[in-house]
Amino acid sequence: MAIRSRAFILLIVGSVVLALSPPTAAHHGAAGLFDLSQTVELTGAVKKWSFVNPHPILVLEVTDENGVTADWDVYFGPSAASMLRKRGYAPNTFTFGETLIVKGHPANAAGARGIDIFGSAASVTRSDGTLVP
């Protein structure tokens, strides 16, 4: 009888976990944060590269056409460091001061300086034309 009770409890707990999974995964969706209908291109120098979980951090220092410099956060979609490692990224992928050309989806929020580089329309290229990773 105890084995059946334990199996029933595991079934209930497993069902609850599965039922809660979609909302948990949804918080990583880019649709609400980034405008997936637009693609923009930025050129900037690496200010910060931190290859950490849950999400690696890349910050570029970008100077606009008016000479105004601002930091832009580069997001890798839902990818954790372990997932990016499989795609070829590593702690030493980018170096401080290195110039990158980044294509991706701009942040939706007014005044936000963020770009999502997850998906087929996105890319990161070094100044010599080498695609990263």
Stockholm file with secondary structure:
# STOCKHOLM 1.0

chainA/1-133         MAIRSRAFILLIVGSVVLALSPPTAAHHGAAGLFDLSQTVELTGAVKKWSFVNPHPILVLEVTDENGVTADWDVYFGPSAASMLRKRGYAPNTFTFGETLIVKGHPANAAGARGIDIFGSAASVTRSDGTLVP
#=GR chainA/1-133 SS CHHHHHHHHHHHHHHHHHHHHHHHHHTTCSTTTBCTTCCEEEEEEEEEEECCSSCCEEEEEEECTTSCEEEEEEECTTCCHHHHHHTTCCTTSSCTTCEEEEEEEEBSSTTCCEEECCSTTCEEEETTSCEEC
#=GC SS_cons         CHHHHHHHHHHHHHHHHHHHHHHHHHTTCSTTTBCTTCCEEEEEEEEEEECCSSCCEEEEEEECTTSCEEEEEEECTTCCHHHHHHTTCCTTSSCTTCEEEEEEEEBSSTTCCEEECCSTTCEEEETTSCEEC
//
